[in-house]
């Protein structure tokens, strides 16, 4: 099942990834969190990304994201 996510990243890679429906606060505070983007992923692929983020493997998480993203772009507004 495809879902829309909001993510943040830094020089090391992917910092966070949350379902878009659950992160209105992230969108409103995006400047404090650093660069923010939206991405469409299959829910099954998001589990590997979450695991890499929890393990502190930000670069690996960003690589997985680039391989599995169906569509992505900046958060506008």
DABEL-V593550 format. One record per residue. N is the residue number from 1. RES is the residue in one letter. PSI is psi in radians with two decimals (none if undefined). NEAR is the number of other C-alpha atoms within 8 Angstrom. Layout:
# DABEL-V593550
N;RES;PSI;NEAR + N;RES;PSI;NEAR
This chain:
# DABEL-V593550
1;X;2.25;5 + 2;X;2.41;7 + 3;X;2.74;9 + 4;X;2.36;10 + 5;X;2.75;13 + 6;X;2.31;15 + 7;X;2.82;13 + 8;X;2.68;13 + 9;X;2.89;12 + 10;X;-2.92;9 + 11;X;-0.47;4 + 12;X;-0.37;7 + 13;X;-2.62;11 + 14;X;2.19;14 + 15;X;-0.74;10 + 16;X;2.73;8 + 17;X;2.09;11 + 18;X;2.64;9 + 19;X;2.39;10 + 20;X;-0.67;10 + 21;X;-0.44;6 + 22;X;0.12;6 + 23;X;0.79;10 + 24;X;-0.64;8 + 25;X;-0.64;6 + 26;X;-0.73;8 + 27;X;-0.74;10 + 28;X;-0.39;6 + 29;X;0.32;8 + 30;X;-0.56;10 + 31;X;-0.57;7 + 32;X;-0.46;5 + 33;X;-0.22;9 + 34;X;-2.95;9 + 35;X;2.36;9 + 36;X;2.52;14 + 37;X;2.85;11 + 38;X;2.68;13 + 39;X;2.55;13 + 40;X;2.18;12 + 41;X;2.78;14 + 42;X;2.38;10 + 43;X;-0.63;9 + 44;X;-0.54;7 + 45;X;-0.42;9 + 46;X;-0.42;9 + 47;X;-0.74;8 + 48;X;-0.66;10 + 49;X;-0.81;12 + 50;X;-0.74;10 + 51;X;-0.79;8 + 52;X;-0.71;12 + 53;X;-0.81;13 + 54;X;-0.58;7 + 55;X;0.01;6 + 56;X;0.29;6 + 57;X;1.16;9 + 58;X;-0.72;12 + 59;X;-0.76;9 + 60;X;-0.72;9 + 61;X;-0.73;15 + 62;X;-0.65;10 + 63;X;-0.80;8 + 64;X;-0.71;10 + 65;X;-0.80;9 + 66;X;-0.51;7 + 67;X;-0.49;6 + 68;X;-0.14;9 + 69;X;2.30;10 + 70;X;-0.56;7 + 71;X;2.55;7 + 72;X;2.88;9 + 73;X;3.11;7 + 74;X;2.71;7 + 75;X;2.17;9 + 76;X;2.71;3 + 77;X;none;2
